[in-house]
Amino acid sequence: MQLRLVDRPSSAGAYANNLREFEAIREFMTSASLLTIVDLPFLFLFISVIGLVGGKLAFVPLALIPIMIAVGFFVQRPLARYINESMKESSQRQGLAVEAIDGIETLKTNNATNWAQQRWDNFTAKTSVSSIKVRNLSNLVVNFAASMQQINTVFLVVFGTYLIHSSNPDYKITMGALIASVILSGRALAPLSQIASLAIKFQSAKLALQGINNIVARPIERDPSRQYISLASVEGQIAFEHIQFQYQRDAAPAVKDITLNINSGEKVAILGHIGSGKSTLLKLASGLYEANAGHVTLDNIDIRQIDPNDLRSKVSLLSQSPRLFLGTLRDNLELARTDHFSTDQQLMHVLHQFGLDKVINQHPQGLDMQLGENGLGLSGGQKQLIALARLTLRDPQVVLLDEPTTGLDQETELSALDALQNWAKQRTLLVVTHRPQVLALVDRIIVMENGAITMDGPKAEILAKLVQQQPQNIPSVKPKVHRVSVSARIRK
């Protein structure tokens, strides 16, 4: 949870599978595995006793032990390779399962369930092949160890019989010594016969530990060794100083050398074509990502010096696709109440502002109505309104909105914008949008293209330029938009 977003694994399913592999470490550390290791030192004790009671019979297990150890040692490398392949393919299959479950509607609407099934079958087949290789190799070692034990018994009996009837008193042994030697040698070789199963558990635990260490070694947002600045309150002035950022090392920069100042309480819209870097700019301002070059400041303080939890209590981002979680409506709203917060009356007031009180009043459980995963059972517009209500409950001083009216009909959109306009009067507001109606919230417009700022100025001036340059520029707006408030639109 504390990983930096830029360092998170590319597949959520594979990431979850890596965490699940911790079970392999626990299994290796169970008593059965440890007892095998504990028994190994007694091997030499048993051989010594065999030497005392059986004389030269001790050479039989002594000759077989190095062979068994050598075979167990030589299979480690191919065994590790096969287990590694199996774990990787299992992670890919787990990742596909999570993606398919999360995107089941997309698969069905695109008639792509067969495509997903084919990928699943392909990963399952690969996993089965790797598992068979592991099983065959382990069975080979187990059967070889069992054969060595049988050979040990046969050689002891044959050699022991010869010594019993030996005419040389120095070599001669009794029948009891032979029986004791057979029993002790079997006990001595028993731990070696478990090398195969122990090797599989060891290699699985080793690879699982490497995967977990790889996750743990990734940078986290809040460095525990640092002393961060704590902010009791902020004015809301944000500045970008020569910012450059790219999501991947070999990718083109999402934003290029941007220098920008947003004054406290200023209302700014960011326009531009898709992929122009608008959403990235908001994510950099919220601290979700750290710029590769340059820095972002809040009230003239580099946000990297501010405690991430403190920063997000003052700067709040509503993304394009806000997420709801399995639980009640109250649970999802109270995600915002972890800092300092609201009564149920305040919850109802906020829900009323965004028209959600009708949804609650129509449900017998009210605020405790159950929501499915990601708001299953709600429309896209209702989920967007819940996300807006949750944002206002956080009461941030700096508000970052990325397409805040996605999925809303015109009437609901105007009502939501009116609520946002009244709520954001004393706050700094940055909003990314393609909808002209949202521009009624702002006084300044920034236009981005290919990660750079191409226009910046008062709303009326920028809108006039955009109209002159149509149809090349987006969004298609009319200059008169800035003259009409959201409230006026509703009254009309």
MORA-V644148 format. One record per pair of residues at least 6 apart in sequence whose C-alpha atoms are under 6 Angstrom apart, sorted by the first residue. I is the first residue (numbers start at 1). J is the second residue. D is the distance in whole Angstrom. If there is no record, write none. Layout:
BEGIN
i & j & d
I & J & D
I & J & D
END
This chain:
BEGIN
i & j & d
2 & 220 & 5
2 & 221 & 6
3 & 220 & 4
3 & 221 & 6
4 & 220 & 5
4 & 221 & 5
11 & 95 & 6
13 & 94 & 5
13 & 95 & 4
13 & 98 & 5
14 & 91 & 5
14 & 94 & 6
14 & 95 & 5
17 & 91 & 6
21 & 208 & 5
24 & 205 & 5
25 & 205 & 4
28 & 201 & 5
36 & 191 & 6
43 & 188 & 5
46 & 184 & 6
46 & 188 & 6
47 & 58 & 6
50 & 58 & 5
50 & 181 & 5
51 & 58 & 5
53 & 177 & 5
54 & 177 & 5
80 & 203 & 6
82 & 130 & 6
82 & 134 & 6
86 & 127 & 5
86 & 130 & 5
89 & 127 & 6
93 & 123 & 6
107 & 113 & 5
138 & 196 & 5
141 & 196 & 6
142 & 196 & 6
145 & 193 & 5
160 & 178 & 6
163 & 171 & 6
163 & 172 & 5
163 & 173 & 6
164 & 172 & 5
164 & 173 & 5
164 & 174 & 6
166 & 172 & 5
228 & 305 & 5
228 & 306 & 5
228 & 307 & 5
229 & 305 & 6
229 & 306 & 5
235 & 264 & 6
236 & 264 & 5
236 & 397 & 6
236 & 398 & 6
236 & 428 & 6
237 & 262 & 6
237 & 263 & 5
237 & 264 & 4
237 & 298 & 6
237 & 299 & 5
238 & 262 & 5
238 & 297 & 6
238 & 298 & 5
239 & 260 & 6
239 & 261 & 4
239 & 262 & 6
239 & 296 & 6
239 & 297 & 5
240 & 259 & 5
240 & 260 & 5
240 & 296 & 5
241 & 259 & 5
241 & 294 & 5
241 & 295 & 5
242 & 257 & 4
242 & 258 & 5
242 & 259 & 5
242 & 294 & 5
243 & 257 & 5
243 & 258 & 5
243 & 293 & 6
243 & 294 & 4
244 & 255 & 5
244 & 256 & 5
244 & 257 & 5
244 & 291 & 6
244 & 292 & 6
244 & 293 & 5
245 & 253 & 6
245 & 254 & 6
245 & 255 & 5
245 & 291 & 5
245 & 292 & 5
246 & 253 & 4
246 & 254 & 5
254 & 277 & 5
254 & 451 & 5
255 & 277 & 6
255 & 451 & 4
256 & 451 & 5
256 & 452 & 6
264 & 428 & 6
265 & 426 & 6
265 & 427 & 5
265 & 428 & 4
266 & 428 & 5
267 & 429 & 5
267 & 442 & 5
267 & 443 & 6
268 & 430 & 5
268 & 442 & 5
268 & 444 & 5
268 & 445 & 6
269 & 430 & 6
269 & 431 & 5
269 & 432 & 6
269 & 445 & 5
270 & 432 & 5
270 & 445 & 6
270 & 446 & 5
270 & 447 & 6
271 & 447 & 5
272 & 447 & 5
272 & 448 & 5
272 & 449 & 6
272 & 474 & 6
276 & 448 & 6
276 & 449 & 5
276 & 450 & 5
276 & 451 & 5
277 & 451 & 5
286 & 315 & 6
296 & 302 & 6
297 & 303 & 5
314 & 396 & 5
314 & 397 & 5
315 & 396 & 6
315 & 398 & 5
316 & 396 & 6
316 & 399 & 5
317 & 400 & 5
317 & 401 & 6
318 & 401 & 5
318 & 402 & 6
319 & 402 & 5
320 & 402 & 5
320 & 403 & 6
323 & 374 & 6
324 & 374 & 4
324 & 375 & 5
325 & 373 & 5
325 & 374 & 5
326 & 371 & 6
326 & 372 & 5
326 & 373 & 4
327 & 370 & 6
327 & 371 & 5
328 & 368 & 5
328 & 369 & 5
328 & 370 & 4
328 & 371 & 5
329 & 367 & 5
329 & 368 & 6
329 & 369 & 6
330 & 367 & 5
330 & 368 & 6
333 & 390 & 5
336 & 390 & 6
336 & 394 & 5
350 & 389 & 6
351 & 357 & 5
354 & 416 & 5
360 & 366 & 5
380 & 407 & 6
381 & 407 & 5
381 & 408 & 5
397 & 427 & 5
398 & 427 & 6
398 & 428 & 5
399 & 429 & 5
400 & 430 & 5
400 & 431 & 6
401 & 431 & 5
402 & 431 & 6
402 & 432 & 5
403 & 432 & 6
403 & 433 & 5
405 & 413 & 6
418 & 486 & 5
418 & 487 & 6
421 & 441 & 6
434 & 475 & 5
436 & 477 & 6
440 & 482 & 5
440 & 485 & 6
443 & 459 & 5
444 & 457 & 6
444 & 458 & 4
444 & 459 & 5
445 & 456 & 6
445 & 457 & 6
445 & 459 & 5
446 & 455 & 6
446 & 456 & 4
447 & 453 & 6
447 & 454 & 6
447 & 455 & 5
448 & 454 & 6
463 & 479 & 5
464 & 479 & 6
END
